[in-house]
Amino acid sequence: MLRLFAFLLIWSAAAPAEIRVFPPPREVKPSAAQFLLDGAAIALPANAAASDRHLARTLQAELSDRYGLAVPVVPADKLQSGARAILMGEASNAAIRARMTPLGMRTTEAEGYTLDVSRSLVLVAGTDTRGAFYGLQTLRQLIAPDGKSIPGVRINDWPATSFRGLRIYLPGRENIPFFKRFVRDFMALYKFNHLVLEMNAAMRFDRHPELNAGWLEFGRSLNLSRRDRPLGPGAAFQDSAHHDTGDGGVLEKEEVAGLVDWARLHHIEVTPEIPSLTHSYYLLTRHRELAEIPASEWPDTYCPNAPGVYELLFDVFDEYIEVMRPRMVHIGHDEWRMPWGQCPRCRNHHFGDVFGRDVQKIYQHLTSKGVKVAMWGDHLIARLRGENGQPRKTPTGFEYRTPGGLSPEQVKKWIPRDILIFNWFWNDRQPGQGEVNDRDLSAWGFQQVYGNLEPSIQNWESRIRRRGVLGGAPSAWAATTELTFGKDLVGQFTAGAAMLWTGAPIDRSQFTRQLQEMMPAIRRNLSGTARPSEFGDQVAPVRLPGGDAAAAVKALSIPAWKPGSAAAGRVGFQVADPVVVGSGGTSAPIPLGEDPTSIVFLHALAKRAGNTMSYHTIYNFADSADLLGWYEVLYEDGFVATIPLRNGVNIVDHRLSRYCYETAPVAIEGAGIFQAFEWTNPRLGKVIKEIRLKGTSGFIDARGRKIGDNNIILAAMSVVKKRPVPDPGR
């Protein structure tokens, strides 16, 4: 059995080191051939479809923007004899088929592709339109780092699951560029095909502008009071607020439609998640008369028996459907937490019947418009939510019970079998959860996907073969930003991509190390920026004065500190005596005296540090990662810039207990894995006098705890030099 993230080691024994594609293809046969890109052309097959033209334009833009290559797109029948060409499209196209036959290439399963690279031709043939597109994504990854060539290889590949999704929030306006990069250069590149997008009231409503006004006030109320959610009367626990959807703002309809079109262009189907029943703050900010508990500061759950509730809800559904044109709408319905019996309109009904009637009414409305329905399935499972609900007691002494799960009879009576169930209750190690729930959903006739998918899921290979299981979707529960995704979710998303495409589980013993090797490319794609060290300018090491090797040895508990050379890409380091700073300490100044384009620090923590998921401090995402210290950069004019060192963002312990988003890993013999972090100088043209390293003392983490003492070890430092002006006399 192949376990993912061992694929680089497995391939290294049988293929050239540059044959690295993620997720790993099913069949790979390398050759000694090499396709040179300089002087080549991208060929359009005869009778090219719009999708074929999109493939050609996408590759042309990639070669231009990433590698500085101007590769023309020309009709295949206009190519000169013997010209080197890249030809992409569906295998059903006669021109593609004619090239495949003499090469012995064959089509694969749905969404699959076959790819062949020889000295004269790169051929990508998809079983269908999506397959051709995924072949292009593999081709993008095969291009050599210098952009000069593509290694010879034959690949046959196809997915293990049909639903390969992610679940995130609608981005805010400032993060629309990030969202587009994430779709194109992460989701599409790693072959996801579905995006569930939580909406709330973050789109402009024509019929109910009061919802937008209430949404803005709601988000401000929580952020300015430093809360992640409000509490109900008597301090009753309420749903998470999700008020960072849209960054707490409102997008225009044209912006939302544009995001959906962008995803579709990349063969990603968008399903809006429009929370209903629960997590309905956005509906109730200006309509508390429809709430089950109107006395709440901010009600989270509407009353299905309240007059007018469906007129409001269906107006919201209809506006989203008009703008997004989805095939399916996710209606939420998870985590029904209100104190049962408090609502006078519901207390004389069984909670299962109230829930079921609500689902039925929404289902009938959506299906009448030709839209399918998806929902979270936790309240279909009595063993998870309790047959009679769950008892709660607040710190104020208020005791109540939450609504429980439906009985199997109520599920059969109320819940239509063509609703797609999102199953987040798959973990066998949690009470009420586990594979038994998968089996129940399957036996009842539902199709399901694994929501909140993580690499820790048990028995992955057998579970995805169960009848009705379509795939899965890792989930984000904080704003769609580079910081939240980068520090918290890249690992989970990347593992999900591999598991869903290949059907194999993750080898967690190797996961972090090999993910870290991928991280520079992932960061470049998500940030949309290259580091200055990639531009070919001179890189020079900086001598660290007054280092303390003995302190480093003690901090790292290693036998000896071994000086020597190390490298991360083009950046070379000279590792000698390191600088070691403990909590509250300050290093001696590190003289610089020049105007560098960037500085690359090679550093690590002596011990593990913390990183709390961003949704715990929505009002302050940055401090959800432990702050261990900072570099003070002193310019000659007296200005001081600080570079915070946050765990999992730009520094991590030398044992690599988790991945680090903004760094590249560098092994130092006997000391472990250090991280190369490149800081781009924001004041080009200004001389930096010196740098000091400082350790924090008393930093309070996102859970209100003072972090423990630690040591920062700066092993080496290099600078990317200012580019010299060419001699005009030459």
C-alpha positions in Angstrom: 0.0 0.0 0.0 1.4 3.4 -1.0 1.1 5.9 1.8 1.2 9.5 0.6 4.1 11.9 1.3 6.4 8.9 0.9 6.1 9.4 -2.8 9.2 11.6 -3.1 11.4 9.0 -1.5 9.8 6.2 -3.6 10.3 8.0 -6.8 13.9 9.0 -6.1 14.9 5.4 -6.5 13.2 5.0 -9.9 13.0 8.4 -11.6 14.9 11.6 -12.1 14.7 13.8 -9.1 12.9 16.5 -11.0 9.9 14.2 -11.7 7.8 15.5 -8.8 4.1 16.0 -9.2 1.5 16.5 -6.5 -0.8 14.7 -5.9 1.4 11.8 -7.1 0.1 10.2 -10.3 -0.9 6.6 -10.6 1.4 5.6 -13.4 4.8 7.3 -14.0 7.4 6.2 -16.5 10.4 8.6 -16.8 12.7 8.7 -19.8 16.0 10.3 -20.7 14.4 12.7 -23.1 14.1 16.4 -22.4 11.8 18.9 -24.1 13.5 22.4 -24.4 11.1 25.3 -24.1 13.1 27.9 -25.9 12.0 28.1 -29.5 9.0 25.8 -28.9 5.3 26.6 -29.6 2.0 25.8 -28.0 -0.1 24.2 -30.7 -3.9 24.5 -30.9 -5.5 21.4 -32.3 -7.8 21.6 -35.3 -11.4 22.4 -34.3 -10.1 23.7 -31.0 -12.9 24.2 -28.4 -13.0 27.1 -26.0 -11.6 24.8 -23.3 -8.6 24.0 -25.6 -7.9 27.7 -26.0 -8.1 28.2 -22.3 -5.4 25.5 -21.8 -3.2 27.2 -24.3 -3.6 30.7 -22.8 -3.1 29.4 -19.3 0.2 27.8 -20.1 1.4 30.7 -22.2 0.7 33.1 -19.3 2.5 30.7 -16.8 5.6 30.6 -19.0 5.6 34.3 -19.4 4.9 35.4 -15.9 6.8 32.7 -14.0 9.8 32.1 -16.3 10.0 35.1 -18.7 9.4 32.9 -21.7 7.4 34.2 -24.7 6.0 31.0 -26.2 3.6 31.6 -29.1 0.3 29.9 -29.6 -0.2 28.7 -33.2 -2.6 26.3 -35.0 -1.2 22.8 -35.1 -1.5 22.8 -39.0 0.7 25.9 -39.2 3.7 24.4 -37.4 6.8 24.0 -39.4 8.1 20.5 -40.0 10.2 19.3 -37.1 9.1 22.1 -34.8 8.9 21.4 -31.1 5.3 21.7 -29.8 3.1 21.4 -26.8 -0.4 20.0 -27.8 -3.2 19.8 -25.2 -6.9 18.8 -25.4 -9.4 16.0 -25.1 -8.7 12.6 -26.5 -11.9 12.8 -28.5 -10.3 15.5 -30.7 -9.1 13.9 -33.9 -5.8 15.8 -33.9 -5.1 14.7 -30.3 -6.1 11.1 -31.1 -3.9 11.0 -34.2 -0.8 11.9 -32.0 -1.8 9.4 -29.3 -2.1 6.4 -31.5 1.5 6.0 -32.7 2.7 6.6 -29.2 0.5 3.8 -27.7 -1.1 6.3 -25.3 -4.5 5.3 -23.9 -7.4 7.2 -22.2 -8.1 6.8 -18.5 -11.1 7.1 -16.2 -13.4 10.2 -15.9 -11.4 13.3 -15.1 -8.2 11.4 -16.1 -5.5 12.3 -18.5 -2.4 10.9 -20.2 0.7 13.0 -20.7 3.8 12.2 -22.8 7.0 14.3 -22.9 9.6 13.6 -25.7 12.3 15.7 -27.2 9.9 17.1 -29.9 6.4 16.9 -28.5 4.6 17.4 -25.2 1.1 15.8 -25.5 -1.6 16.1 -22.9 -4.8 14.2 -23.7 -7.7 14.3 -21.3 -10.5 11.7 -21.1 -12.8 14.7 -20.9 -12.5 18.5 -20.5 -11.5 18.3 -16.8 -9.0 15.6 -17.5 -7.2 17.7 -20.1 -7.2 20.6 -17.5 -5.7 18.3 -14.9 -3.1 17.2 -17.3 -2.1 20.8 -17.7 -1.8 21.2 -13.9 0.7 18.3 -13.9 2.6 19.8 -16.8 2.9 23.1 -14.9 4.6 21.2 -12.1 6.9 19.4 -14.4 8.6 22.6 -15.8 12.1 22.8 -14.5 12.7 25.6 -11.9 14.7 27.6 -14.4 11.9 27.4 -16.9 14.2 26.0 -19.6 12.9 22.4 -20.0 10.4 19.7 -19.2 11.8 16.2 -18.3 10.9 13.2 -20.4 8.1 11.2 -18.8 4.9 9.2 -19.6 2.1 9.7 -17.0 -1.4 8.1 -16.8 -3.5 9.4 -14.0 -7.1 9.7 -12.8 -8.8 10.5 -9.5 -10.0 8.1 -6.8 -13.0 10.2 -5.8 -15.5 12.4 -7.6 -16.0 15.1 -4.9 -12.6 16.7 -4.1 -13.6 19.9 -2.2 -12.7 22.6 0.2 -15.1 24.5 2.4 -14.2 28.2 3.1 -15.7 31.6 3.7 -16.5 34.1 1.0 -13.5 36.5 0.9 -13.6 40.2 1.7 -12.8 42.7 -1.0 -9.2 43.2 -0.1 -8.7 39.4 -0.3 -10.3 38.8 -3.7 -6.8 38.7 -5.3 -5.7 36.1 -2.8 -8.9 34.1 -3.4 -8.2 34.0 -7.1 -4.6 32.9 -6.6 -5.8 30.3 -4.2 -8.3 28.9 -6.7 -5.8 28.9 -9.7 -2.5 28.1 -8.0 -3.6 25.8 -5.2 -7.1 24.3 -5.8 -6.8 23.8 -9.5 -3.1 23.0 -9.4 -3.7 20.2 -6.9 -6.9 19.0 -8.7 -9.7 20.0 -6.4 -13.1 20.3 -8.2 -15.6 21.6 -5.6 -15.7 24.7 -3.4 -18.3 25.2 -0.6 -18.4 28.9 0.1 -20.2 30.2 3.2 -22.0 33.4 2.4 -24.1 34.8 5.4 -25.0 38.4 4.6 -21.7 39.3 3.0 -23.3 40.0 -0.4 -25.4 43.1 -1.2 -29.1 42.3 -0.9 -31.6 44.3 -3.0 -34.6 42.8 -1.2 -33.3 43.0 2.3 -30.7 45.8 2.8 -31.4 45.6 6.5 -29.5 42.3 6.6 -26.4 44.0 5.3 -26.6 46.8 7.8 -27.1 44.3 10.6 -24.2 42.1 9.4 -21.8 45.0 9.6 -23.0 46.0 13.0 -22.8 42.4 14.3 -19.2 42.0 13.2 -18.1 45.3 14.7 -19.8 44.4 18.0 -17.9 41.2 18.4 -14.5 42.5 17.2 -14.6 45.7 19.2 -15.5 43.8 22.3 -12.8 41.1 21.5 -15.2 38.2 21.3 -15.4 35.2 18.9 -19.1 34.7 19.6 -21.9 36.1 21.8 -23.6 34.2 24.6 -27.3 33.8 25.1 -29.4 34.7 28.2 -27.9 33.2 31.3 -24.6 32.8 29.5 -26.0 30.0 27.4 -23.6 28.7 24.8 -24.4 29.8 21.2 -23.1 29.0 17.8 -19.8 30.3 16.4 -20.5 33.6 14.7 -18.6 33.3 11.4 -18.6 37.1 11.3 -15.3 37.2 9.4 -17.1 35.9 6.3 -16.4 38.5 3.7 -13.9 40.0 6.2 -17.0 41.3 8.0 -17.9 43.4 5.0 -20.3 43.2 2.0 -19.4 42.4 -1.6 -21.4 43.7 -4.5 -23.3 41.1 -6.6 -20.9 41.6 -9.5 -18.0 40.8 -7.3 -19.6 37.5 -6.1 -20.6 36.5 -9.6 -17.0 37.2 -10.7 -15.6 34.9 -8.0 -18.0 32.1 -9.1 -17.1 32.5 -12.7 -13.4 32.4 -11.9 -13.8 29.1 -10.0 -15.8 27.7 -12.9 -13.1 28.7 -15.4 -10.8 26.5 -13.4 -13.3 23.6 -13.3 -14.3 24.1 -9.7 -18.0 23.9 -8.9 -19.2 26.4 -6.3 -21.8 25.5 -3.8 -22.9 28.4 -1.6 -23.4 27.5 2.1 -26.3 29.6 3.3 -26.8 28.7 7.0 -30.4 28.1 8.0 -32.0 27.2 11.3 -28.6 27.4 13.1 -25.7 29.9 12.6 -28.4 32.3 11.4 -27.1 35.5 13.1 -27.0 37.2 9.7 -30.8 36.7 9.3 -31.7 37.8 12.8 -29.7 41.0 13.5 -32.6 43.0 12.3 -35.3 40.3 12.7 -35.1 39.1 16.3 -38.8 38.6 16.2 -38.1 35.5 14.1 -35.6 34.1 16.7 -36.1 31.1 19.0 -34.6 33.2 21.8 -35.4 36.8 21.0 -33.9 38.0 24.3 -30.4 37.0 23.1 -28.0 39.9 22.5 -27.5 38.4 19.1 -29.8 35.5 18.3 -28.2 32.6 16.4 -31.2 30.4 15.6 -34.5 31.2 13.9 -37.8 29.7 14.9 -39.2 27.5 12.1 -42.7 28.2 13.5 -42.4 32.0 13.4 -44.7 33.7 10.9 -42.6 35.3 8.1 -39.4 33.3 8.6 -39.5 31.5 5.3 -40.4 34.6 3.4 -37.2 36.1 4.6 -35.1 33.0 4.2 -36.3 32.2 0.7 -35.7 35.8 -0.4 -32.1 35.4 0.7 -31.8 32.0 -1.1 -33.3 33.4 -4.3 -30.9 36.3 -4.5 -27.9 34.1 -4.0 -29.3 31.6 -6.6 -29.8 34.5 -9.1 -26.2 35.7 -8.7 -24.3 32.4 -8.3 -26.4 30.0 -10.4 -25.4 27.0 -8.3 -26.3 23.3 -9.0 -26.5 22.8 -5.2 -27.0 24.9 -2.1 -25.7 23.8 1.3 -28.3 24.7 4.0 -26.2 24.2 7.1 -28.3 22.8 10.0 -25.5 21.8 12.3 -25.0 22.5 16.0 -28.5 23.2 17.1 -27.7 24.5 20.6 -30.5 26.6 21.8 -32.2 25.8 25.2 -35.1 23.6 24.1 -38.4 24.5 25.6 -37.7 28.2 25.8 -39.4 29.1 22.5 -43.2 29.2 23.1 -43.9 28.3 19.5 -41.8 25.2 19.5 -41.9 23.8 23.1 -45.0 21.6 22.5 -43.4 19.9 19.4 -40.7 17.2 19.3 -37.5 18.8 18.3 -36.9 16.2 15.6 -40.2 17.1 14.0 -39.4 20.8 14.1 -36.0 20.1 12.5 -37.5 17.8 9.9 -40.3 20.1 8.8 -37.8 22.9 8.4 -35.6 20.8 6.2 -38.6 19.7 4.2 -39.8 23.3 3.5 -36.3 24.4 2.4 -35.8 21.3 0.3 -39.1 21.9 -1.5 -38.3 25.5 -2.2 -34.8 24.8 -3.6 -35.8 21.7 -5.7 -38.6 23.7 -7.2 -35.9 25.9 -8.7 -33.9 22.9 -9.9 -31.3 23.3 -7.2 -30.0 20.3 -5.2 -29.5 20.3 -1.5 -26.6 19.6 0.9 -26.5 19.8 4.7 -24.4 18.9 7.7 -25.6 15.6 9.1 -24.9 15.7 12.9 -28.6 16.1 13.9 -29.4 12.9 11.9 -27.4 10.9 14.4 -29.0 10.4 17.8 -25.9 8.7 19.3 -24.0 11.9 18.6 -26.6 14.6 19.7 -28.5 12.4 22.2 -31.9 10.9 21.8 -33.3 13.5 24.2 -30.7 16.2 23.7 -27.8 17.1 25.9 -27.8 18.7 29.3 -25.9 22.0 29.8 -25.2 24.2 32.8 -23.7 27.6 32.5 -21.4 29.4 34.9 -24.4 31.4 36.1 -26.2 28.2 37.1 -28.7 28.2 34.2 -29.5 24.5 33.4 -31.1 23.4 30.1 -31.1 20.8 27.4 -30.1 21.3 23.7 -32.1 19.6 21.0 -31.0 16.1 20.2 -30.7 14.0 17.1 -33.5 12.6 15.0 -34.6 9.0 15.5 -34.1 6.7 12.5 -37.9 6.9 12.0 -37.8 10.7 11.9 -34.9 10.6 9.4 -36.9 8.3 7.2 -40.0 10.5 7.5 -38.5 14.0 7.0 -35.1 13.9 5.3 -35.2 13.3 1.5 -32.6 10.8 0.4 -31.2 12.9 -2.4 -29.8 15.5 0.1 -26.0 15.3 0.1 -24.8 14.8 3.7 -21.6 16.4 5.0 -20.2 14.0 7.6 -17.8 15.6 10.1 -18.5 13.0 12.7 -16.2 10.4 11.2 -13.6 10.2 14.0 -13.7 6.8 15.8 -11.8 8.3 18.8 -14.7 10.7 19.7 -17.9 9.8 21.6 -20.9 9.3 19.4 -18.7 9.5 16.3 -17.0 7.1 14.0 -17.4 4.7 11.1 -20.7 3.4 12.5 -22.2 6.8 11.4 -20.9 6.4 7.9 -22.6 3.0 7.7 -25.9 4.4 9.0 -26.0 7.1 6.4 -25.2 4.6 3.7 -27.8 2.2 4.9 -30.4 4.9 4.9 -29.7 5.6 1.2 -27.8 8.9 1.5 -24.7 10.0 -0.4 -22.1 11.6 1.8 -18.8 13.5 1.8 -16.4 13.7 4.7 -16.6 17.3 5.9 -13.8 18.8 8.0 -11.6 16.1 6.4 -8.2 15.6 8.1 -5.4 13.2 7.5 -6.2 11.6 10.9 -9.3 9.9 9.5 -9.1 6.1 10.1 -9.5 3.4 7.5 -9.5 5.9 4.6 -9.0 3.4 1.8 -12.0 1.2 2.8 -14.2 4.1 3.8 -14.1 5.9 0.4 -15.2 2.6 -1.2 -18.4 2.5 0.8 -21.6 2.9 -1.1 -22.6 6.5 -1.4 -19.3 8.1 -0.3 -18.3 10.6 -3.0 -15.2 12.1 -1.4 -14.5 14.8 1.1 -13.7 18.5 1.9 -11.3 19.9 4.4 -12.8 23.0 6.0 -11.7 26.5 7.0 -13.4 28.2 9.9 -11.8 31.7 9.7 -11.5 34.4 7.1 -10.2 33.6 3.7 -6.7 35.3 4.0 -3.2 34.3 3.3 -2.3 34.4 7.0 -5.1 32.2 8.2 -4.7 29.6 5.4 -0.9 29.8 5.5 -0.3 29.2 9.2 -3.3 27.0 10.0 -4.6 25.1 6.9 -2.0 24.5 4.2 -1.1 21.1 5.7 -4.7 20.0 6.0 -5.6 21.2 2.6 -2.6 19.7 0.9 -3.1 16.3 2.6 -6.8 16.4 1.6 -5.8 17.0 -2.1 -3.6 13.9 -2.0 -6.0 11.7 -0.2 -8.9 12.6 -2.4 -7.1 12.3 -5.7 -5.1 9.1 -5.0 -7.4 7.3 -2.4 -4.4 6.5 -0.3 -3.8 7.6 3.4 -1.1 10.0 4.5 2.1 8.7 5.9 2.1 11.0 8.9 5.6 10.0 10.0 6.9 11.8 6.9 4.2 14.3 6.3 5.6 17.4 7.9 9.1 17.1 6.5 8.0 16.6 2.9 5.3 19.2 3.2 7.9 21.7 4.4 9.9 20.9 1.2 6.9 21.9 -0.8 6.3 25.1 1.2 8.4 27.6 -0.8 6.4 26.8 -3.9 3.1 26.9 -2.1 4.0 30.2 -0.4 5.0 31.7 -3.8 1.8 30.7 -5.3 -0.5 31.9 -2.5 1.3 35.2 -2.0 1.8 35.9 -5.7 5.3 37.1 -5.1 8.8 35.7 -5.6 11.5 36.3 -3.1 14.4 38.5 -4.2 16.8 35.5 -3.9 15.1 34.0 -7.0 16.1 36.9 -9.3 19.7 35.8 -9.8 21.4 38.6 -7.8 24.5 38.0 -5.7 23.9 36.4 -2.3 26.6 36.8 0.4 26.8 35.4 3.9 27.0 37.8 6.9 29.3 37.0 9.7 27.6 36.7 13.1 29.8 38.3 15.8 30.2 36.9 19.2 28.1 33.7 18.7 27.8 31.2 21.4 28.1 27.6 20.2 28.0 26.2 23.7 24.7 27.9 24.3 23.3 26.4 21.1 24.5 23.0 22.1 22.8 23.3 25.4 19.6 24.8 24.0 19.3 22.0 21.4 20.5 19.2 23.5 22.9 18.0 20.8 26.3 16.4 21.1 28.1 19.3 19.3 27.6 22.2 17.1 29.2 21.5 13.7 30.1 24.5 11.6 29.9 24.2 7.8 28.0 25.4 4.7 24.3 25.0 4.0 21.9 26.2 1.3 18.3 26.8 0.6 17.8 27.1 -3.2 20.2 29.8 -4.4 20.9 31.1 -0.9 24.1 29.8 0.6 24.9 30.0 4.3 28.1 29.8 6.4 27.2 28.2 9.7 29.7 29.0 12.4 29.1 30.1 15.9 25.3 30.9 16.2 23.5 33.6 18.1 21.3 32.3 20.9 18.7 34.4 22.6 16.5 33.2 25.4 13.1 34.6 26.6 13.5 38.3 27.4 17.1 38.4 26.0 18.7 40.6 23.5 21.7 39.7 21.2 24.7 41.8 20.5 24.3 44.0 17.4 25.0 42.3 14.1 26.7 45.0 11.9 25.5 45.2 8.3 26.3 48.6 6.8 24.7 48.1 3.5 21.5 48.4 1.5 20.4 44.8 0.8 17.4 43.8 -1.3 16.6 41.2 1.3 18.0 39.4 4.3 17.7 35.6 4.8 17.8 34.4 8.3 18.6 30.7 9.1 17.0 30.1 12.5 15.0 27.7 14.7 13.5 27.4 18.1 15.0 25.2 20.7 11.6 23.9 21.9 8.1 23.5 20.5 5.8 26.5 20.6 2.1 27.0 20.2 -0.2 27.9 17.3 -3.9 28.4 18.0 -6.4 28.2 15.2 -7.2 31.6 13.9 -10.9 31.4 14.7 -10.2 31.7 18.4 -9.1 35.3 18.0 -11.0 36.6 14.9 -10.3 40.1 16.1 -6.5 39.5 16.1 -5.4 36.7 13.7 -1.7 37.4 14.0 -1.4 36.7 17.8 -3.0 33.3 17.5 0.5 32.1 16.7 3.0 32.4 19.6 5.3 35.4 19.3 8.8 34.1 20.3 10.7 37.3 19.6 11.7 39.7 16.8 14.5 41.1 14.8 15.1 44.8 15.2 16.5 46.3 12.0 18.2 49.7 12.6 18.7 51.9 9.6 21.4 54.6 9.5 18.7 57.3 9.6 17.5 55.9 13.0 14.3 54.2 11.8 13.7 50.8 13.3 11.8 48.1 11.5 10.7 45.0 13.5 10.3 41.5 12.1 8.1 39.4 14.4 9.0 35.7 14.8 5.8 33.7 15.1 5.6 30.0 15.5 4.5 28.2 12.3 4.6 31.5 10.3 8.4 32.1 9.9 10.0 30.0 12.6 9.5 26.6 14.2 11.5 24.3 16.5 14.5 22.4 15.1 12.6 19.1 15.3 10.0 20.4 12.9 7.0 19.5 15.1 4.8 21.3 12.6 5.2 23.0 9.2 6.3 26.6 8.8 4.6 28.6 6.1 7.1 31.3 5.0 10.3 29.3 5.2 12.4 26.7 3.4 13.9 23.8 5.4 17.7 23.4 5.8 19.3 20.5 7.5 22.2 21.3 9.8 24.2 18.2 10.6 23.7 17.2 14.2 21.3 20.1 15.0 18.1 19.3 13.1 16.1 21.2 10.6 16.5 25.0 10.6 14.3 27.4 8.6 15.5 29.9 6.0 13.2 32.9 6.2 13.7 35.7 3.7 12.7 39.2 4.7 12.4 41.7 1.8 13.8 45.1 2.7 10.8 47.6 2.6 13.2 50.6 2.4 15.3 50.1 -0.7 18.0 52.7 -1.1 18.4 53.1 2.7 21.4 51.6 4.5 20.8 49.2 7.3 23.3 49.8 10.1 22.7 46.8 12.3 20.3 44.1 13.4 19.5 42.7 16.9 17.6 39.6 17.9 15.2 39.9 20.9 13.3 37.2 22.7 9.8 37.9 24.1 9.0 37.7 27.8 5.4 37.4 29.0 3.6 36.8 25.7 0.1 35.7 26.4 -1.3 33.2 23.8 -4.7 33.1 22.2 -6.1 31.0 25.1 -4.9 33.5 27.8 -1.8 31.5 28.9 1.7 32.8 29.2 4.0 30.9 26.9 6.9 29.0 28.3 10.6 30.0 28.0 12.3 29.2 24.8 15.5 29.9 22.9 15.9 31.3 19.4 19.0 30.0 17.6 20.2 32.1 14.6 22.6 29.8 12.9 23.5 32.0 9.9 22.5 35.0 7.9 22.9 36.0 4.3 21.9 39.0 2.2 20.8 39.4 -1.3 22.9 42.2 -2.7 21.8 45.4 -4.4 22.0 44.8 -8.2 24.9 46.7 -9.7 24.2 49.2 -12.4 25.5 48.0 -15.8 28.5 49.9 -17.2 27.1 52.1 -19.9 30.4 52.0 -21.7 30.0 48.4 -22.5 
